[in-house]
Amino acid sequence: MKKILIALAATLFAVSCGVQANPDDVKKELAKKFPDLKTERITKTTYGGLFEVFTGTEIFYTDEKATFVVTGNLIDTSTRANISEARIGKLTAIKFDDLPFANAIKIVRGDGSRRIAIFEDPLCGFCKKFEAEINTLNNVTAYTFLYPILAQDSHVKSKAIWCAPDKITAWQDWMLRDKPPASPAPEACAAPLAENVALGQKMRVNGTPVTFFEDGERITGALPLATFEAKLASLARPDRASATAPAKVPASPSPAALKK
């Protein structure tokens, strides 16, 4: 009898080990139910046996048999941390210094020690609101990549801004004061708009504004200024400074003052 119990225990142990799903198993189950789904990475989480499925710019969760799908943010109740948001930031991170900064409008405030890169469409209402907010930040170098994806007029205005004698003034006049840029003469300049769109698509920038920080992580949307400042502060290094700054711009007035 003892031998039978030992054999049974060994069998149950082997079965239990054998049925433990791994990411490849989950991927196969998802492929059966969602043949068109392109999964890039599947990871076992430490939350209730869930598997995290990364599809490019989004994350969802499922079980080992893909019997259900959960979308939305996973929140750790002990820390109140948004696990999903943090993971997306990590999984979609880029190499900041590999960005083609020559194709961006560079605005330096203060010592310019904190660098960001922003993809913005000039017709994006959220971008205008966001621009008014970040223009109150100090000690920042902002590289703005004109990203005309909303309408044909996005391209027209982007080219007019890029081809203006003073790109910074033309950009801020439009975004902060609703003053349209002057139309450039035909073939006035070669604006890198197609390059910016191709770059954004490669990096899966599907909307605007999208901000990239020096650690390569991104934040999508117009964040509250306090959240944005906290992110910059978390990346601060005392030895970081902007050695070159073609145009230093004083801190802008508050959004309310701009309307006067």
C-alpha positions in Angstrom: 0.0 0.0 0.0 2.9 2.3 0.9 4.5 1.7 -2.5 1.2 2.5 -4.2 0.8 5.8 -2.3 4.4 6.8 -3.1 3.8 6.0 -6.8 0.6 7.9 -6.8 2.2 10.9 -5.2 5.1 10.8 -7.7 2.5 10.6 -10.6 0.5 13.6 -9.3 3.7 15.6 -8.8 4.8 14.8 -12.4 1.4 15.7 -13.8 1.3 18.9 -11.8 4.7 19.9 -13.1 3.8 18.9 -16.6 0.7 21.0 -16.8 2.5 24.2 -15.7 2.0 26.5 -18.7 4.8 28.5 -20.1 4.7 31.6 -22.3 5.0 29.5 -25.5 2.0 27.4 -24.4 0.0 30.6 -23.8 1.0 32.0 -27.2 -0.2 28.8 -28.9 -3.6 29.0 -27.1 -4.0 32.7 -28.1 -3.1 31.9 -31.7 -6.0 29.4 -31.8 -8.5 31.9 -30.6 -7.1 35.1 -32.1 -5.2 34.1 -35.3 -4.6 37.7 -36.3 -3.1 38.7 -33.0 0.5 39.6 -33.1 2.1 39.0 -29.7 5.6 40.2 -29.1 6.2 39.0 -25.6 4.4 36.9 -23.1 5.5 37.0 -19.5 4.3 35.2 -16.4 3.3 37.7 -13.7 3.4 37.4 -9.9 -0.3 38.3 -9.7 -2.8 35.5 -9.5 -1.1 33.3 -12.1 -1.8 35.8 -14.9 0.2 36.1 -18.0 1.1 39.5 -19.4 0.7 39.7 -23.2 2.5 42.6 -25.0 1.2 43.4 -28.4 3.3 46.4 -29.5 2.0 49.4 -27.5 -0.5 47.7 -25.3 -0.7 45.0 -22.6 -3.5 42.7 -21.7 -3.7 39.7 -19.3 -4.9 36.1 -19.7 -4.6 32.7 -18.0 -2.5 29.7 -19.0 -5.3 28.4 -21.3 -6.3 31.8 -22.7 -9.8 31.2 -21.5 -10.3 34.9 -20.8 -8.7 38.3 -21.6 -8.4 41.2 -19.2 -7.7 44.6 -20.5 -7.0 47.8 -18.5 -4.5 48.6 -15.8 -3.2 46.2 -13.2 -2.7 48.0 -9.9 -0.7 46.6 -7.0 -2.9 47.2 -3.9 0.0 47.3 -1.5 1.9 50.0 -3.3 -0.8 51.6 -5.4 1.6 51.3 -8.3 0.3 51.0 -11.8 2.0 47.8 -12.9 0.7 48.0 -16.5 1.8 51.5 -17.1 5.3 50.8 -15.8 5.7 47.7 -17.9 4.6 49.5 -21.1 7.1 52.2 -20.4 9.9 49.5 -20.1 8.8 47.4 -23.1 8.5 50.4 -25.4 11.6 52.2 -24.3 14.0 53.6 -26.9 17.6 54.8 -27.0 17.2 58.5 -26.5 20.5 59.5 -27.9 19.8 57.7 -31.2 17.0 60.1 -32.0 17.7 62.4 -35.0 17.7 65.7 -33.1 18.5 67.7 -36.2 14.9 67.0 -37.3 13.4 68.6 -34.2 12.9 72.1 -33.0 15.2 72.6 -30.0 14.1 74.8 -27.2 16.5 75.3 -24.2 15.3 76.7 -20.9 17.7 77.6 -18.0 20.7 75.3 -18.1 18.9 72.8 -20.3 20.1 69.9 -18.2 16.9 67.8 -18.4 16.2 66.5 -21.9 12.9 65.4 -23.4 11.7 64.6 -26.9 8.1 65.3 -27.8 6.1 64.2 -30.9 3.4 66.7 -31.5 0.8 67.5 -34.2 0.1 71.3 -34.6 -3.6 70.6 -34.8 -3.7 68.5 -31.7 -5.7 70.2 -29.0 -4.1 68.2 -26.2 -0.7 69.1 -27.6 -1.5 72.8 -27.2 -2.6 72.4 -23.7 0.5 70.3 -23.0 2.8 72.8 -24.6 1.4 75.6 -22.4 2.2 73.4 -19.3 5.7 72.3 -20.2 6.7 75.9 -21.2 6.6 76.7 -17.5 9.3 74.2 -16.8 12.9 75.4 -16.2 16.3 73.7 -16.9 14.8 71.7 -19.7 15.9 71.0 -23.3 12.9 70.1 -25.3 13.2 68.5 -28.8 9.9 68.9 -30.6 9.4 66.5 -33.5 6.7 67.9 -35.8 4.4 64.9 -36.4 1.6 65.7 -38.8 -0.8 62.8 -38.7 -4.2 64.3 -38.0 -5.0 66.1 -41.3 -3.6 67.6 -44.4 -3.5 71.0 -42.6 -1.2 69.4 -40.0 1.4 69.0 -42.8 0.8 72.5 -44.1 1.3 74.1 -40.7 4.2 71.9 -39.8 6.1 72.9 -43.0 5.3 76.5 -42.4 6.6 76.4 -38.9 9.7 74.5 -39.9 10.5 76.8 -42.8 9.9 80.0 -40.8 13.0 82.2 -40.2 12.6 81.5 -36.5 11.2 78.0 -35.8 10.9 78.5 -32.1 8.9 81.7 -32.4 6.7 80.3 -35.2 6.0 77.1 -33.1 5.2 79.0 -29.9 3.1 81.6 -31.7 0.9 78.9 -33.0 0.8 76.6 -30.0 0.6 79.2 -27.3 -1.0 82.2 -28.9 -3.0 80.7 -31.9 -1.1 82.9 -34.3 -0.8 81.0 -37.6 2.6 80.7 -39.2 3.2 82.5 -42.5 2.9 80.3 -45.6 6.4 79.5 -46.9 7.2 80.1 -50.5 7.1 77.0 -52.8 10.2 74.8 -52.2 11.3 77.2 -49.5 13.0 74.5 -47.5 13.2 70.8 -47.0 11.1 70.0 -43.9 11.9 66.6 -42.4 8.2 65.8 -41.9 8.2 62.5 -43.8 11.2 61.4 -41.8 9.5 62.3 -38.6 6.4 60.4 -39.5 8.4 57.3 -40.5 10.3 57.5 -37.3 7.2 57.8 -35.2 5.6 54.9 -36.9 8.7 52.8 -36.3 8.5 53.7 -32.6 4.7 53.1 -32.5 3.8 56.7 -31.9 0.1 56.3 -32.6 -1.2 59.6 -31.3 0.1 62.9 -29.9 1.5 64.2 -27.7 4.1 61.5 -26.9 7.1 62.3 -24.7 10.3 60.4 -24.5 12.6 60.8 -21.5 16.4 60.3 -21.3 15.9 56.8 -19.9 14.1 55.9 -23.1 10.7 55.5 -21.5 7.7 57.2 -23.0 4.5 58.8 -21.6 1.5 59.2 -23.9 -0.9 62.1 -23.5 -0.9 65.5 -21.7 0.2 64.7 -18.2 -0.4 66.9 -15.2 2.6 69.1 -14.7 3.4 67.7 -11.3 3.6 64.1 -12.7 5.8 65.3 -15.5 8.1 67.2 -13.1 8.3 64.1 -10.8 9.5 62.0 -13.8 12.2 64.5 -14.7 13.3 64.8 -11.1 13.7 61.0 -10.9 16.2 61.2 -13.8 18.2 64.1 -12.5 22.0 63.8 -12.3 24.2 66.5 -10.9 26.8 66.1 -13.6 24.4 66.5 -16.5 24.4 69.8 -18.3 23.8 71.1 -21.7 27.1 72.0 -23.3 25.5 73.5 -26.4 22.4 75.5 -26.6 21.7 77.5 -29.8 18.8 79.4 -28.4 18.1 80.0 -24.8 14.5 80.9 -24.1 13.3 82.5 -20.8 10.6 80.7 -18.9 7.2 81.4 -20.5 4.4 83.0 -18.6 1.6 80.9 -17.2 -1.2 79.6 -19.5 -3.6 82.2 -18.0 -1.2 85.1 -18.7 -0.9 84.0 -22.4 -4.6 84.8 -22.9 -4.3 88.4 -21.8 
